[in-house]
Amino acid sequence: MSTEQNKALFRRFNEEFFNKGNVSLADDLLAPDFVEHEELPPGISRDRQGVKQVATMLRNAFPDFKSTIDDIIAEGDKVV
């Protein structure tokens, strides 16, 4: 996948997963062996299921939550 495709995937994940609350998208866009490296709440697993749990918790606490991307940097298979 090209860096531009990776950026587009990241934008889609941010918009649909976080902003629209489509947490099932994690199963389609994150690798089965995905590991979250960001600090998560105690007791939350660092896999796809854990990321879905955190997103659900976030959207329940802040129903009007909106994540905005200001910059995207990509190199190889890494996007930040």
C-alpha positions in Angstrom: 0.0 0.0 0.0 1.3 3.5 -0.9 1.8 6.2 1.7 -1.1 8.1 0.2 -3.3 5.0 0.5 -2.2 4.7 4.1 -3.1 8.3 4.8 -6.5 7.9 3.2 -7.1 4.8 5.3 -6.1 6.7 8.4 -8.5 9.6 7.5 -11.3 7.1 6.9 -10.7 5.4 10.2 -10.7 8.7 12.1 -13.9 10.0 10.4 -16.0 6.8 10.5 -14.6 5.1 13.6 -14.2 8.0 16.0 -16.5 10.7 14.6 -19.4 8.6 13.4 -19.0 5.8 16.0 -18.8 2.9 13.5 -16.7 0.7 15.8 -17.2 -2.4 13.7 -14.9 -0.7 11.2 -12.0 -1.7 13.4 -12.5 -5.4 12.3 -12.1 -4.3 8.7 -9.3 -1.8 8.9 -7.1 -3.1 11.8 -4.9 -6.2 11.4 -6.0 -9.2 13.4 -2.8 -9.0 15.4 -3.1 -5.2 15.9 -1.6 -3.9 19.1 -2.5 -0.4 20.5 0.6 1.3 21.9 -1.2 4.2 23.4 -2.0 4.1 27.2 -5.5 2.6 27.7 -7.6 2.5 30.8 -6.9 -0.3 33.3 -8.4 -3.6 32.3 -8.8 -2.7 28.6 -7.0 -5.0 26.2 -4.6 -3.5 23.7 -6.2 -5.3 20.7 -8.9 -4.4 18.3 -11.6 -5.2 20.9 -10.0 -2.9 23.4 -9.8 0.0 20.9 -13.5 -0.5 20.1 -14.3 -0.5 23.9 -12.4 2.8 24.4 -14.1 4.4 21.4 -17.5 3.4 22.7 -16.7 4.7 26.1 -15.5 8.0 24.7 -18.6 8.4 22.5 -20.9 7.6 25.4 -19.2 10.2 27.6 -19.0 12.8 24.8 -21.8 12.1 22.2 -20.7 15.2 20.2 -17.0 14.2 20.1 -15.2 15.1 17.0 -11.6 14.3 16.1 -9.9 16.6 13.7 -6.7 15.7 11.8 -4.4 18.7 11.4 -1.4 16.9 9.9 -0.7 13.4 8.7 2.9 12.1 8.3 3.5 8.8 6.5 6.6 6.9 5.7 6.6 3.3 4.5 3.8 1.5 6.4 3.7 4.0 9.3 1.2 6.8 9.6 1.0 9.4 12.4 
